[in-house]
Amino acid sequence: MKLNSIGLDTEKTKVLANDLNQLLANFQLYYQNLRGIHWNIKGRGFFALHEKFEELYTDANLKVDEIAERILTLGETPLHTFEDYTKAAKVPVGKNISKDEKAVELIVDSLSELLKMERSILETAGDVNDEGTNSMMSDFITEQEKTVWMMKAWLGETV
């Protein structure tokens, strides 16, 4: 077994980096969805939602960078083209969404997909003994579960 410079099995980290690249691509789509609903939201809830969507896309942008840097830390190359992102898309694409409920539903649906990917990565990272990726996924999951709960509460639903 060949270890990389951070002490992880190079073959196993390639698989993990591929999974992280899938997450990266989907986070980029989620980020763009958030920008779109931020720009296009209309109605009585405009001010609160406009601000909330900005908060979410700012956070998503930071996470995109963290994921890409983790891929680099594992010795691989992060995806960085829109073509690659759309090929890996599992997150729904939101186009011309201006209604509040539809926008919040898009966030919930997107986060649900991201959470599935993150839980899978968490399991793989555990198998590789990659505490750095494990910690990052745990933090993402905790934050996003709370966001899903809040968005579902806004919709008048339970998780």
GUSEDREN-811398 format. One record per atom (N, C-alpha, C): residue in one letter; x, y, z. Coordinates in steps of 0.02 Angstrom, whole numbers, padded with zeros to 5 digits, always signed. Layout:
# residues N
AXYZ;...
//
This chain:
# residues 159
M+00043-00059+00000;M+00000+00000+00000;M+00045+00062+00000;K+00032+00107-00047;K+00070+00169-00052;K+00032+00225-00017;L+00067+00261+00026;L+00036+00316+00063;L+00056+00382+00032;N+00009+00429+00034;N+00025+00497+00010;N+00059+00536+00067;S+00074+00599+00055;S+00113+00638+00104;S+00075+00653+00168;I+00009+00642+00168;I-00029+00652+00231;I-00046+00585+00264;G-00015+00531+00238;G-00021+00466+00271;G-00081+00424+00253;L-00114+00440+00197;L-00173+00402+00176;L-00157+00361+00114;D-00190+00304+00108;D-00182+00259+00051;D-00200+00296-00014;T-00153+00300-00061;T-00164+00340-00122;T-00222+00313-00165;E-00229+00248-00169;E-00283+00220-00210;E-00352+00235-00180;K-00357+00229-00115;K-00420+00243-00081;K-00438+00317-00083;T-00387+00360-00079;T-00401+00432-00081;T-00422+00454-00150;K-00402+00418-00202;K-00426+00435-00270;K-00502+00426-00274;V-00527+00372-00245;V-00599+00359-00244;V-00634+00414-00203;L-00606+00430-00146;L-00634+00482-00103;L-00634+00550-00139;A-00579+00566-00172;A-00575+00630-00208;A-00626+00632-00265;N-00639+00576-00297;N-00691+00574-00349;N-00759+00589-00320;D-00774+00560-00262;D-00837+00575-00228;D-00841+00649-00207;L-00786+00675-00184;L-00784+00747-00166;L-00793+00791-00228;N-00768+00769-00285;N-00779+00807-00346;N-00853+00807-00366;Q-00887+00752-00355;Q-00959+00750-00368;Q-00995+00799-00322;L-00975+00800-00259;L-01004+00847-00212;L-00989+00919-00232;L-00927+00931-00253;L-00907+00998-00275;L-00951+01021-00333;A-00960+00979-00382;A-01001+00997-00440;A-01072+01014-00419;N-01100+00974-00375;N-01169+00986-00353;N-01174+01047-00308;F-01122+01061-00269;F-01122+01122-00230;F-01119+01184-00275;Q-01084+01179-00330;Q-01081+01235-00377;Q-01151+01248-00406;L-01188+01195-00421;L-01256+01203-00447;L-01302+01232-00393;Y-01295+01207-00332;Y-01333+01233-00276;Y-01319+01308-00266;Y-01255+01326-00268;Y-01235+01396-00262;Y-01268+01438-00316;Q-01267+01415-00378;Q-01296+01454-00432;Q-01372+01459-00424;N-01404+01406-00401;N-01475+01409-00386;N-01490+01463-00334;L-01449+01465-00282;L-01458+01515-00229;L-01450+01586-00257;R-01401+01596-00300;R-01393+01662-00331;R-01455+01680-00371;G-01481+01632-00409;G-01540+01645-00450;G-01601+01663-00408;I-01614+01626-00355;I-01673+01643-00315;I-01662+01707-00276;H-01601+01721-00257;H-01585+01784-00224;H-01602+01843-00270;W-01582+01837-00332;W-01594+01891-00380;W-01668+01898-00399;N-01703+01843-00403;N-01769+01842-00434;N-01828+01839-00386;I-01815+01832-00321;I-01870+01826-00273;I-01915+01888-00275;K-01980+01876-00270;K-02030+01930-00270;K-02081+01916-00215;G-02118+01967-00197;G-02173+01958-00149;G-02159+01991-00082;R-02208+01981-00038;R-02205+02013+00028;R-02146+01990+00071;G-02122+01931+00059;G-02065+01906+00097;G-01998+01923+00066;F-01998+01968+00016;F-01937+01984-00021;F-01878+02001+00024;F-01886+02048+00069;F-01829+02073+00108;F-01798+02018+00151;A-01838+01980+00185;A-01811+01927+00228;A-01780+01871+00187;L-01814+01851+00134;L-01787+01796+00093;L-01726+01818+00053;H-01727+01877+00026;H-01670+01903-00012;H-01607+01900+00032;E-01614+01922+00094;E-01558+01921+00141;E-01538+01850+00159;K-01587+01806+00171;K-01572+01736+00190;K-01537+01700+00133;F-01561+01711+00071;F-01530+01678+00014;F-01458+01701+00005;E-01445+01765+00018;E-01376+01790+00014;E-01332+01756+00067;E-01358+01749+00126;E-01322+01714+00180;E-01305+01642+00158;L-01354+01609+00127;L-01344+01539+00106;L-01294+01534+00048;Y-01298+01580-00001;Y-01251+01574-00056;Y-01180+01593-00035;T-01174+01638+00012;T-01107+01655+00038;T-01076+01595+00072;D-01117+01560+00112;D-01094+01499+00145;D-01077+01445+00093;A-01119+01436+00043;A-01107+01385-00008;A-01042+01400-00045;N-01029+01463-00059;N-00968+01482-00093;N-00906+01463-00052;L-00910+01473+00014;L-00854+01452+00057;L-00846+01377+00057;K-00901+01341+00057;K-00897+01268+00057;K-00868+01242-00009;V-00885+01274-00064;V-00856+01255-00129;V-00780+01258-00124;D-00754+01312-00096;D-00682+01320-00089;D-00653+01267-00043;E-00686+01253+00012;E-00662+01202+00059;E-00659+01133+00026;I-00710+01116-00012;I-00711+01051-00045;I-00654+01047-00096;A-00647+01099-00137;A-00593+01098-00187;A-00524+01093-00154;E-00515+01129-00100;E-00450+01126-00065;E-00439+01057-00033;R-00492+01025-00011;R-00484+00957+00017;R-00464+00908-00038;I-00493+00915-00096;I-00475+00873-00153;I-00400+00882-00169;L-00378+00944-00169;L-00307+00958-00181;L-00264+00928-00126;T-00286+00933-00064;T-00250+00905-00007;T-00241+00830-00014;L-00291+00798-00044;L-00287+00725-00056;L-00245+00708-00116;G-00220+00759-00152;G-00175+00747-00207;G-00209+00742-00275;E-00271+00762-00279;E-00309+00758-00342;E-00327+00828-00366;T-00359+00832-00424;T-00378+00896-00455;T-00453+00907-00450;P-00474+00964-00424;P-00546+00978-00421;P-00575+00994-00490;L-00637+00973-00499;L-00673+00992-00560;L-00680+01068-00561;H-00680+01097-00621;H-00684+01170-00623;H-00716+01197-00686;T-00754+01156-00722;T-00789+01182-00781;T-00864+01170-00772;F-00903+01214-00803;F-00975+01205-00800;F-00996+01140-00834;E-00960+01120-00885;E-00975+01056-00918;E-00969+00998-00869;D-00915+00998-00829;D-00906+00946-00779;D-00961+00949-00726;Y-00979+01009-00707;Y-01030+01016-00655;Y-01097+00989-00679;T-01117+01006-00739;T-01183+00984-00764;T-01185+00908-00774;K-01128+00879-00793;K-01126+00806-00801;K-01137+00770-00735;A-01114+00801-00682;A-01118+00770-00615;A-01181+00789-00577;A-01225+00827-00608;A-01283+00857-00574;A-01332+00805-00547;K-01346+00811-00483;K-01401+00775-00450;K-01447+00826-00417;V-01419+00883-00400;V-01457+00938-00370;V-01504+00965-00424;P-01567+00976-00408;P-01613+01004-00459;P-01592+01074-00479;V-01602+01090-00542;V-01586+01156-00567;V-01649+01199-00561;G-01641+01257-00530;G-01697+01303-00522;G-01690+01360-00572;K-01738+01365-00617;K-01734+01417-00668;K-01794+01463-00662;N-01780+01528-00659;N-01832+01580-00657;N-01881+01571-00600;I-01855+01554-00542;I-01898+01545-00483;I-01902+01612-00447;S-01964+01637-00439;S-01974+01700-00405;S-02024+01694-00347;K-02059+01640-00342;K-02108+01630-00289;K-02073+01600-00227;D-02092+01627-00169;D-02059+01609-00107;D-02060+01534-00092;E-02119+01503-00095;E-02124+01431-00078;E-02082+01388-00125;K-02085+01404-00189;K-02046+01366-00239;K-01971+01373-00225;A-01949+01433-00207;A-01879+01445-00192;A-01856+01404-00131;V-01897+01406-00078;V-01879+01369-00017;V-01881+01294-00030;E-01929+01270-00069;E-01931+01199-00086;E-01869+01179-00125;L-01844+01222-00169;L-01783+01208-00207;L-01724+01200-00159;I-01720+01242-00109;I-01666+01237-00060;I-01671+01170-00023;V-01730+01152+00000;V-01739+01089+00036;V-01720+01030-00008;D-01744+01029-00070;D-01729+00974-00116;D-01654+00970-00130;S-01623+01027-00139;S-01551+01029-00153;S-01511+01004-00093;L-01527+01028-00034;L-01491+01006+00025;L-01502+00932+00039;S-01561+00907+00024;S-01573+00835+00033;S-01526+00794-00010;E-01515+00816-00072;E-01467+00781-00117;E-01396+00787-00091;L-01377+00848-00070;L-01309+00858-00045;L-01297+00816+00018;L-01346+00812+00062;L-01339+00772+00122;L-01329+00698+00107;K-01362+00672+00056;K-01352+00602+00036;K-01279+00592+00015;M-01254+00638-00025;M-01184+00632-00048;M-01136+00638+00010;E-01149+00685+00055;E-01104+00696+00112;E-01103+00636+00159;R-01160+00604+00170;R-01161+00545+00213;R-01122+00487+00181;S-01127+00480+00116;S-01088+00429+00081;S-01013+00444+00086;I-00995+00507+00077;I-00924+00527+00084;I-00900+00516+00155;L-00942+00530+00203;L-00925+00520+00274;L-00907+00447+00286;E-00946+00402+00258;E-00934+00330+00266;E-00867+00311+00232;T-00857+00335+00171;T-00795+00320+00135;T-00735+00349+00171;A-00741+00410+00196;A-00686+00441+00232;A-00668+00401+00294;G-00718+00374+00327;G-00705+00331+00386;G-00667+00269+00367;D-00685+00238+00309;D-00649+00179+00286;D-00577+00193+00267;V-00564+00255+00244;V-00496+00275+00224;V-00456+00301+00284;N-00490+00311+00339;N-00460+00341+00399;N-00440+00414+00387;D-00482+00449+00349;D-00469+00519+00330;D-00509+00564+00376;E-00479+00583+00432;E-00513+00625+00482;E-00527+00695+00455;G-00485+00721+00411;G-00497+00788+00384;G-00562+00792+00344;T-00571+00745+00299;T-00633+00743+00260;T-00692+00726+00305;N-00681+00679+00351;N-00734+00659+00397;N-00759+00719+00437;S-00714+00758+00463;S-00732+00817+00503;S-00770+00868+00461;M-00746+00879+00400;M-00779+00928+00356;M-00851+00905+00340;M-00860+00841+00324;M-00927+00817+00308;M-00972+00820+00369;S-00946+00804+00427;S-00987+00808+00489;S-01011+00879+00501;D-00966+00927+00491;D-00986+00997+00500;D-01038+01018+00449;F-01028+01000+00386;F-01076+01017+00334;F-01145+00987+00350;I-01146+00924+00369;I-01209+00889+00383;I-01246+00923+00440;T-01211+00939+00493;T-01243+00971+00551;T-01276+01037+00530;E-01240+01079+00493;E-01266+01143+00471;E-01326+01135+00424;Q-01319+01090+00377;Q-01371+01082+00326;Q-01434+01050+00353;E-01427+01005+00401;E-01486+00976+00433;E-01526+01031+00467;K-01492+01077+00500;K-01525+01133+00533;K-01560+01178+00482;T-01526+01191+00426;T-01557+01232+00374;T-01619+01199+00345;V-01616+01133+00334;V-01675+01097+00310;V-01732+01104+00360;W-01717+01094+00424;W-01769+01101+00475;W-01800+01171+00473;M-01758+01223+00467;M-01784+01291+00466;M-01826+01305+00404;M-01803+01281+00347;M-01840+01291+00285;M-01906+01254+00286;K-01905+01193+00313;K-01967+01154+00318;K-02015+01190+00367;A-01989+01218+00421;A-02031+01255+00468;A-02062+01316+00433;W-02022+01350+00392;W-02048+01407+00355;W-02105+01386+00309;L-02098+01326+00280;L-02151+01299+00236;L-02211+01274+00276;G-02205+01271+00342;G-02259+01245+00384;G-02260+01170+00387;E-02202+01139+00374;E-02196+01066+00373;E-02146+01044+00426;T-02146+00979+00439;T-02096+00950+00484;T-02045+00912+00442;V-01987+00902+00473;V-01934+00866+00438;V-01957+00795+00428;
//
